[in-house]
Amino acid sequence: MNIPRYIETLDEEIPQDVDAHLLGGIPQKNIDDLKILQSTVSDVLGQSLKEIRDGYVELLKPVEEISDDILSDSRIVEKSKKKSKAKQNPILINTGTFYEM
């Protein structure tokens, strides 16, 4: 039986950081890849992390507390309100007989 024929192969491997596994810490690259958070609340992230060695950080607070800090930040609350308002007031398009969303 030709098993590879029946199993889909993934082209992309999940990158592993051996230094982080062996020595601990979160690679700064992983934090930098959080593009939306970096562009919106980078200061909140920065206050929640401490560099432990070049290129690696550790959390200063539990993840739940960092999440609460981010979600209660005025910039995130404002964006949330705008998204919520947009959902409450959908734009209706007249297609002749029916209105579509």
C-alpha angles and dihedrals in degrees: 000000000000102000098179087061090064099039121075112228121218116230095202122065119208104248115239124204106213093189091056091049094048102034102025131236137098117276110248087224089066090053091046089053090064088092100170094047091044091053095045111030107010090140091058090050091047092053090051097053136065125197109238096178137344108309097001133092138182132211118261092196136031115276091247091058092048089050090051091049092051096044093048094048111118093234093055092044090052093049089048092052091050092051091047092049091050090054092050093050105043119183110247120210120207108224096175106270103019137035115235129198 
